[in-house]
Amino acid sequence: MGRVTERRKVIRIRDGQVSARPDTLVAEEPLEIRLNGKPLAITMRTPGDDFPLAAGFLVSEGVLGSAADLQNIVYCAGATEDGSNTYNVVDVRTAPGVELPDITLERNVYTTSSCGLCGKASLDAVRTTARFPIADTPPLRLEPELLASLPDRLREAQRVFDRTGGLHAAALFDEAGRLVDIREDVGRHNAVDKLVGRALQNGELPLSRSVLMVSGRASFELAQKAVMAGIPVLAAVSAPSSLAVDLAAETGLTLVGFLRGNSMNVYAGEDRIALHTSAVTG
């Protein structure tokens, strides 16, 4: 099985001095996800938590909504011509009676939407397939100071990033700001899938009292994954995309960007943040 990190030789130049040394890099390998024996998708990921990754991916695709929908997940032996197991192919088996959506159509929509295309179709697809309407979740009120503390807590928990500097992270916090789970991956969407997949396996969906904190930007794809898992708040240290903001407004997701220090931008769902209205201008 692939490792999380690998060692490679690097030529280091510092202040005109040249030296050769080994460097620790984050591992990146393809993972093929099969659904009931049929190829569905390939993602480039950091090996580890492959089963939660596959399960979380299928939550975002509208296939899985609870642990009862999942029969099992296995690595595929004989995935190569010589019959060996590369641990880079997983097969997800749904429980008997689980009705499958039109994966081919939805997967094409979601893939192109991440490039900024087919925006209306993407919004419609998520709205019609989401099992856990965020607008119907119990009231959740967060102090701005609590949100401001999350990036540092996320960074402190990034163990592999400290060794490589090359991983994205996603973390779930509860409404009191306590870290519930964190996952790292070379792909930010994979990190979120690993979180959601683990929650599904533990019977914890929907995550209606959680805050999803991500280390990069808030793309449409990440907003989609939050909505499909019933997460009411998505916070990012960088910018959101326009389509992510549109999706947040459509579904009731609270979307926070540029969360750095004591500053942040709230793009949608500000009713979940305890704003002092007397201080709001403009």
Order of alpha helices (4+ residues) and beta strands (2+ residues): beta-beta-beta-beta-alpha-beta-beta-alpha-alpha-alpha-alpha-beta-beta-alpha-beta-alpha-beta-alpha-beta-beta
